[in-house]
């Protein structure tokens, strides 16, 4: 069984990753010596697959558990749901002596983590991610938050989990589209820090929803080391994880939440970032083609819908929190596995990259 340790002094924690590790959930939570009351937050999709068994394990471990369910989808990340969940938890008798358990994908993790950060000014929480995006990326690092009309994740807090349990067997219950979209984040990790991972990714069958646990752990280790170096994105290290996300988030926010899945929007953002990496940096044509070929293999979009206006995308991305004091900090590649944050990308470059997405691939 793979264990990835995130070393953040008194906020350190472990990520356990292997097939069947969810069966030891009660034991692992008990070892943390958390409090005895648990508020489990999940969504309407995940609930039917895993909520009963997870609750049974927790109860068998001596915990008192309440279940809180939000409607599945990106729209769940709202301040209305934060208030609703805090009220439900209060009505269920939770307080300072409770902890939150997030059971679901990135949406549930972000929402539940933010609830944990603000409920009674902060209670512990545990992550059980059930999608590729959450298992390789969003469950680790402590970024929590919700969306507002002006953009994604603009309201949130840094709140590290106490434990993360990654069981790849949960991926088998995902619809194919939701499984594949998560590989945008895996491809991102390979592009920014691990060129050798491309060999392994190119051997995968995108229709086989049982990826090697070692591959997931390898991605988690990349995320862990970045978070250790720059927990709250105070220097350029953690910003590297935004490769493909600047324009990707702008595209995602230009549509009703959920119309384009997160990884699908990031795929378009990665194509734009590859284009700018070849135009403004030293990424070779061959290396760029290799990235795009992998995105295509996982059936991720590479051409922007003509009905999404460039002006709308620009308006959304220019309000994104990735912009520091109004300046554009854009992640580029020098080569596969070699990334950096550039401050030499102008608004006209962003528009050019968005227009590039309208060209055939």
C-alpha positions in Angstrom: 0.0 0.0 0.0 1.3 3.4 -1.0 1.5 6.1 1.7 2.3 9.7 0.7 3.2 12.0 3.6 2.6 15.7 3.3 5.0 17.4 5.7 3.5 20.7 6.9 4.7 20.8 10.5 1.6 20.6 12.8 -0.6 20.4 9.8 1.1 17.3 8.4 -1.0 14.3 7.2 -0.9 11.0 5.3 -2.5 10.0 2.0 -3.2 6.3 1.7 -3.6 5.0 -1.8 -4.4 1.5 -2.9 -7.2 -0.8 -4.0 -9.3 -1.8 -1.0 -7.8 0.8 1.4 -11.4 2.1 2.0 -12.0 -1.1 3.9 -9.7 0.1 6.6 -11.3 3.5 6.9 -12.6 3.1 10.5 -9.2 1.9 11.7 -7.3 4.7 10.1 -9.7 7.4 11.4 -9.5 5.9 14.9 -5.7 6.1 14.8 -6.0 9.9 14.4 -7.8 10.1 17.7 -10.3 12.6 16.3 -13.4 13.4 18.1 -16.4 11.0 18.2 -18.9 13.0 16.1 -18.7 13.0 12.3 -20.7 14.9 9.7 -20.4 13.1 6.4 -20.9 15.3 3.4 -21.5 13.6 0.0 -23.5 14.2 -3.2 -26.6 12.6 -4.7 -24.5 10.5 -7.1 -21.9 9.1 -4.7 -24.4 8.5 -1.9 -26.0 5.5 -3.6 -22.7 3.8 -4.1 -20.7 4.3 -1.0 -22.5 6.2 1.8 -24.0 3.2 3.5 -20.8 1.2 3.7 -18.7 4.2 4.8 -21.3 5.1 7.5 -21.4 1.5 8.7 -17.6 1.4 9.1 -17.6 4.7 11.0 -20.3 3.6 13.3 -18.6 0.3 13.9 -15.5 2.3 15.0 -17.6 4.0 17.7 -18.4 7.2 15.9 -21.7 9.1 15.8 -22.4 10.0 12.2 -24.8 12.3 10.4 -25.3 12.2 6.7 -25.6 15.4 4.6 -26.3 15.2 0.8 -26.0 18.0 -1.8 -27.1 17.7 -5.4 -24.3 16.5 -7.6 -22.6 19.0 -9.9 -20.4 22.1 -9.9 -23.4 24.3 -8.9 -23.2 22.6 -5.4 -20.2 24.8 -4.6 -22.2 27.7 -3.4 -22.5 29.9 -0.4 -26.2 28.8 -0.1 -25.0 25.2 0.4 -22.4 26.3 2.9 -25.1 27.9 5.0 -27.4 24.9 4.5 -24.8 22.4 5.6 -23.7 24.4 8.6 -27.4 24.7 9.7 -28.0 21.0 9.2 -24.8 20.1 11.2 -25.9 22.4 14.0 -29.4 20.9 14.0 -27.8 17.4 14.1 -25.9 18.4 17.3 -22.5 19.0 15.8 -20.1 21.6 17.3 -16.5 22.1 18.2 -16.1 18.4 19.0 -17.1 17.2 15.5 -15.2 16.6 12.3 -16.3 16.6 8.7 -15.8 13.7 6.3 -15.9 14.6 2.5 -17.0 11.6 0.4 -17.0 12.4 -3.3 -15.2 14.2 -6.0 -13.5 17.6 -6.2 -16.8 19.5 -5.8 -17.7 17.7 -2.6 -14.1 18.0 -1.3 -13.9 21.7 -1.9 -17.4 22.4 -0.4 -17.0 20.1 2.6 -13.5 21.4 3.3 -14.7 25.0 3.3 -17.6 24.0 5.6 -15.0 22.5 7.9 -12.9 25.6 7.7 -15.7 27.9 8.8 -18.0 25.8 11.0 -17.3 26.9 14.6 -14.3 28.7 13.1 -12.7 25.5 12.0 -13.1 21.8 12.7 -11.0 18.9 11.4 -11.9 17.1 8.2 -11.0 13.9 6.3 -11.1 13.4 2.5 -12.3 10.3 0.7 -12.0 11.3 -3.0 -13.9 9.2 -5.6 -12.9 10.7 -8.9 -9.6 11.0 -10.8 -9.5 14.8 -10.4 -9.9 14.6 -6.6 -7.7 11.5 -6.2 -4.6 13.0 -7.9 -5.1 16.7 -7.2 -7.8 18.5 -5.3 -8.0 16.2 -2.2 -4.4 17.2 -1.2 -3.2 20.7 -0.5 -5.9 22.3 1.7 -7.5 24.5 -0.9 -11.2 24.7 -0.2 -13.8 27.0 -1.5 -17.0 27.8 -3.4 -17.9 29.6 -6.6 -19.6 33.0 -7.1 -21.1 34.4 -10.3 -17.8 36.2 -11.0 -15.7 33.1 -11.1 -14.6 29.7 -9.6 -13.2 29.3 -6.1 -13.1 33.0 -5.4 -14.4 32.4 -1.8 -12.5 29.9 0.2 -9.8 29.1 2.8 -6.7 27.0 3.2 -7.7 24.2 5.5 -5.6 21.0 5.4 -7.3 17.6 5.9 -6.2 15.3 8.7 -6.2 12.2 6.4 -6.9 11.3 2.8 -8.0 7.9 1.7 -7.6 7.2 -2.0 -9.2 3.9 -3.2 -9.1 3.5 -7.0 -11.9 0.9 -6.9 -14.3 3.8 -6.5 -13.4 4.9 -10.0 -15.2 1.9 -11.5 -18.6 3.5 -10.7 -17.9 6.7 -12.6 -19.5 7.4 -16.0 -16.8 7.2 -18.7 -16.8 10.9 -19.4 -16.3 11.8 -15.7 -13.5 9.2 -15.4 -11.6 10.5 -18.5 -11.9 14.2 -17.7 -9.7 13.7 -14.6 -6.8 12.8 -16.8 -6.4 16.4 -17.7 -4.9 16.9 -14.2 -2.7 13.8 -14.6 -1.4 15.0 -17.9 -0.8 18.4 -16.3 1.4 16.9 -13.6 3.4 15.0 -16.2 3.8 18.2 -18.2 5.0 20.4 -15.4 7.2 18.0 -13.3 7.5 14.4 -14.6 8.3 14.0 -18.3 8.9 10.2 -17.8 5.2 9.8 -16.8 4.2 10.3 -20.4 5.6 6.9 -21.3 3.2 5.3 -18.7 0.2 7.4 -19.7 0.6 6.5 -23.4 0.4 2.8 -22.4 -3.0 3.2 -20.6 -6.3 2.1 -22.0 -8.6 5.1 -21.5 -11.6 2.8 -21.3 -10.1 0.8 -18.5 -11.3 2.4 -15.3 -8.8 0.6 -13.1 -5.6 2.6 -13.3 -2.5 1.5 -11.5 -2.6 2.7 -7.9 1.1 3.4 -8.3 0.3 6.0 -11.0 -2.2 7.8 -8.7 0.4 7.8 -5.9 3.0 9.2 -8.2 0.7 12.1 -9.0 -0.1 12.6 -5.3 3.6 12.7 -4.6 4.1 15.5 -7.1 1.2 17.5 -5.6 2.6 16.8 -2.1 6.1 18.1 -2.8 4.7 21.3 -4.4 2.4 21.9 -1.5 5.3 21.4 1.0 7.4 23.9 -0.9 4.6 26.6 -1.2 1.5 25.7 0.9 -0.3 29.0 0.4 1.0 29.9 -3.1 3.2 32.7 -1.7 5.9 32.1 -4.3 5.8 30.6 -7.8 6.1 26.9 -6.9 2.4 26.1 -6.2 1.4 28.4 -9.1 2.9 25.8 -11.4 -0.1 23.6 -10.7 -2.2 26.2 -12.6 -0.8 25.1 -15.9 -3.8 25.1 -18.3 -6.0 26.6 -15.6 -5.9 30.3 -16.4 -7.7 30.1 -19.7 -9.4 26.8 -18.7 -11.1 28.4 -15.7 -12.1 31.3 -17.9 -13.8 28.9 -20.4 -15.4 26.9 -17.6 -16.8 30.1 -15.9 -18.2 31.3 -19.3 -20.8 28.5 -19.3 -23.4 27.4 -16.9 -21.6 25.4 -14.2 -21.5 21.7 -15.2 -22.0 22.2 -18.9 -18.3 21.6 -19.5 -16.6 19.4 -16.9 -13.6 20.8 -15.1 -11.1 18.5 -16.9 -12.6 19.3 -20.2 -12.2 23.0 -19.7 -8.6 22.4 -18.5 -7.9 20.3 -21.6 -8.7 23.4 -23.7 -6.6 25.5 -21.3 -3.7 23.1 -21.7 -3.9 23.4 -25.5 -3.8 27.2 -25.1 -0.8 27.0 -22.7 1.0 24.6 -25.1 0.5 27.1 -27.9 1.9 30.0 -25.8 4.8 27.8 -24.5 5.8 27.3 -28.2 5.3 30.9 -29.0 6.8 32.5 -25.9 9.1 29.8 -24.6 11.1 26.8 -25.9 8.6 23.9 -25.9 9.2 22.0 -29.1 6.6 21.1 -31.7 7.1 17.4 -31.0 6.7 17.8 -27.2 3.6 19.9 -27.6 2.1 17.3 -30.0 2.7 14.6 -27.5 0.7 16.5 -24.8 -2.2 17.1 -27.2 -2.2 13.5 -28.4 -2.7 12.3 -24.9 -5.6 14.7 -24.3 -7.1 13.4 -27.5 -6.6 9.8 -26.5 -8.7 10.5 -23.3 -11.4 12.1 -25.5 -10.9 15.5 -24.0 -11.9 18.6 -26.1 -9.2 20.5 -28.0 -11.4 22.8 -30.0 -13.4 25.7 -28.5 -17.1 25.9 -29.1 -17.7 28.8 -31.5 -20.6 30.0 -29.4 -18.3 30.9 -26.4 -17.2 34.5 -27.0 -13.6 35.4 -26.5 -14.6 38.6 -24.8 -16.6 36.6 -22.2 -13.7 34.3 -21.5 -11.3 37.3 -21.1 -13.7 39.0 -18.7 -13.9 35.8 -16.6 -10.2 35.0 -16.6 -9.1 38.6 -15.8 -11.1 38.4 -12.5 -9.5 35.1 -11.6 -7.5 35.0 -8.4 -4.4 33.9 -10.3 -3.8 37.5 -11.3 -1.6 39.3 -8.9 -2.1 43.1 -8.5 -3.6 43.1 -12.0 -0.6 41.4 -13.6 -0.8 38.2 -15.6 1.2 35.3 -14.2 1.0 32.5 -16.7 2.5 29.0 -16.5 4.6 28.0 -19.5 6.7 25.0 -20.3 10.4 25.1 -21.4 10.2 21.4 -22.2 8.2 18.4 -20.9 8.6 18.3 -17.2 10.1 21.8 -17.0 7.7 24.6 -16.1 7.9 28.2 -15.0 5.7 31.2 -14.2 6.0 33.9 -16.8 5.1 37.6 -16.3 5.6 38.3 -20.0 2.3 37.1 -21.3 0.1 40.1 -22.3 -3.7 40.3 -22.7 -3.2 40.1 -26.5 -1.4 36.8 -26.1 -4.3 35.4 -24.1 -6.8 36.5 -26.8 -4.5 35.0 -29.5 -4.4 31.7 -27.6 -8.2 31.6 -27.2 -8.6 32.2 -30.9 -6.1 29.4 -31.5 -8.5 27.1 -29.8 -11.0 27.7 -32.5 -8.7 26.2 -35.1 -8.9 22.5 -36.0 -6.7 20.0 -34.2 
